[in-house]
Amino acid sequence: MRNASCPLTPEQADRRGIAWVIGSFVLCPCHLPITLGVLVAVLSGTAIGVLVRSHLYLAGAIISIAWLAGTLHGFNLMRRARIESYTSRTDSHIVLK
């Protein structure tokens, strides 16, 4: 089966990277008490809510790992966009006559 996705332009990759970093900010470990409180409140009455409430350290570790993975992915997208924008330039500032 073929890959039907289109390649990202450097601008699109940069915007996606910024979105990933901003989205990961919600899961930042410095916000962990707030994040866990909201997570338990939203999932209250469900089996996942009971699991999160009874294993707060494990839930905190998973949220921290998700934050780290999202932040690193966002920075990687932004880095790749900057590298591609410099290496794929076809216009030259030097004009030979």
Backbone torsions as a table, in degrees:
resi	resn	phi	psi	omega
1	MET	NA	139.6	-178.5
2	ARG	-81.1	154.7	173.3
3	ASN	-84.3	115.6	-174.0
4	ALA	-92.3	5.2	-177.7
5	SER	-84.9	149.4	178.2
6	CYS	-89.0	147.1	177.4
7	PRO	-68.6	147.7	179.8
8	LEU	-80.1	140.9	170.8
9	THR	-79.1	160.6	178.9
10	PRO	-58.2	-34.6	179.3
11	GLU	-67.4	-41.7	178.9
12	GLN	-66.0	-41.4	179.3
13	ALA	-64.2	-39.3	178.8
14	ASP	-64.7	-43.3	178.9
15	ARG	-64.7	-40.1	177.4
16	ARG	-65.3	-39.0	177.5
17	GLY	-62.0	-43.6	178.0
18	ILE	-63.6	-40.9	178.6
19	ALA	-63.7	-40.1	178.3
20	TRP	-63.7	-42.2	-179.3
21	VAL	-66.8	-42.3	178.8
22	ILE	-66.0	-42.1	177.7
23	GLY	-64.0	-36.4	179.0
24	SER	-71.2	-22.3	178.3
25	PHE	-58.7	-30.8	178.7
26	VAL	-64.1	-34.6	-178.2
27	LEU	-92.4	9.0	-177.8
28	CYS	-55.1	136.5	-179.1
29	PRO	-60.5	-23.2	177.7
30	CYS	-71.6	-17.9	176.0
31	HIS	-99.4	12.3	-171.9
32	LEU	-57.6	-43.1	177.8
33	PRO	-60.9	-39.0	178.8
34	ILE	-69.6	-44.3	-179.2
35	THR	-61.8	-44.5	179.2
36	LEU	-66.1	-38.8	177.6
37	GLY	-62.8	-44.4	178.5
38	VAL	-66.8	-40.7	-180.0
39	LEU	-62.8	-43.8	178.9
40	VAL	-66.8	-39.5	179.6
41	ALA	-66.5	-41.7	-179.1
42	VAL	-69.2	-38.5	-176.6
43	LEU	-93.8	11.3	-178.6
44	SER	-62.8	139.9	-179.4
45	GLY	87.7	-0.5	177.8
46	THR	-112.9	165.4	179.1
47	ALA	-66.3	-35.2	178.8
48	ILE	-67.8	-37.3	176.9
49	GLY	-61.4	-41.6	177.1
50	VAL	-65.6	-40.0	179.6
51	LEU	-64.2	-43.8	178.8
52	VAL	-65.3	-43.0	-177.4
53	ARG	-68.2	-34.2	-177.9
54	SER	-85.1	-16.0	179.9
55	HIS	-129.1	65.9	-175.4
56	LEU	-65.3	-38.5	-179.0
57	TYR	-66.3	-41.6	177.6
58	LEU	-65.5	-42.8	177.9
59	ALA	-63.2	-40.2	177.4
60	GLY	-63.7	-40.3	178.7
61	ALA	-66.0	-42.0	179.5
62	ILE	-65.5	-41.5	178.4
63	ILE	-65.1	-39.8	178.7
64	SER	-66.0	-39.6	177.4
65	ILE	-66.1	-39.4	177.2
66	ALA	-64.3	-39.4	177.0
67	TRP	-62.4	-46.8	-178.6
68	LEU	-63.1	-44.2	-180.0
69	ALA	-64.2	-42.9	179.3
70	GLY	-66.5	-40.5	178.8
71	THR	-66.4	-45.7	178.9
72	LEU	-63.4	-38.7	177.9
73	HIS	-64.4	-42.1	178.5
74	GLY	-63.6	-44.8	178.0
75	PHE	-65.8	-35.3	177.6
76	ASN	-65.4	-41.8	177.1
77	LEU	-62.5	-42.8	179.9
78	MET	-67.4	-39.1	178.4
79	ARG	-64.9	-44.7	179.9
80	ARG	-63.6	-37.1	178.7
81	ALA	-64.7	-41.3	-179.7
82	ARG	-68.7	-39.6	178.2
83	ILE	-64.5	-45.2	-179.5
84	GLU	-66.2	-33.8	-179.8
85	SER	-69.0	-30.7	177.9
86	TYR	-82.5	-34.4	-176.3
87	THR	-86.0	-20.2	-177.3
88	SER	-101.8	14.9	179.4
89	ARG	-71.1	131.8	176.6
90	THR	-104.4	-20.7	179.2
91	ASP	-84.0	141.9	-179.5
92	SER	-116.5	144.8	178.1
93	HIS	-83.9	-13.2	-179.0
94	ILE	-100.1	124.2	-179.9
95	VAL	-110.1	122.0	178.1
96	LEU	-94.1	135.0	179.5
97	LYS	-112.8	NA	NA
